[in-house]
């Protein structure tokens, strides 16, 4: 999976959910992101700002990562709800 590498930016209203992921990196990216670290119930446990060229190591209890644009309003305790387009 390539993720956001090679993209010029991430729109403020977009995010990338990495299902079954416990760690991420921003090598090869041109912009910083906010990583919301989610547990198995899609509850935000931690939020980290990650500049380009960094590695976020696996965290205990984390099962998914939501990569968001900087400035997103997400806090620990928030729950991600996945909504279908159809």
Protein Blocks (a to p, Z undefined) as FASTA:
>chain_A
ZZjnoiabdcfkbccddehiabdcfehiabdcddddddfkopafbdcdddehiacdddeh
iabdcdddehiacdehiacddddfZZ
